Amino acid sequence: MSDKQTADGQLPASPGEAGPARGKEFAKILKFVPLLFMATVGLFFIKAGNFGSFNPSHLSLAGAVSAAAAIALFSYLGLETASVAAGRVKEPSRNVSRATIYGTLACAFIYILGT
């Protein structure tokens, strides 16, 4: 590492780049302001009556957590399987993303029909 490189191996910005770099950092921080504002305002509108039972299955805590973990694992395996099969699909950059979106929409539609 030369004396001009920073700890991460990058060369420091030239003096002419300092202004745009600061602007980029400011914009990066500024984009969180609306998110933090809405989250803070939203805290005042939380009502406990809007939430259902924590454990509607009436299983033990261990049983409810393991059931939720099994569902989460099952959904993860579905996405993993889709990405593994992407090597055998024609035009995977187009078709796998479409299949993922269509599959998610189909699941949402089935979920809405069921509730």
Helices and strands as residue ranges (DSSP letters): G 15-17, H 18-30, H 32-43, G 48-50, H 61-85, G 86-88, H 92-114
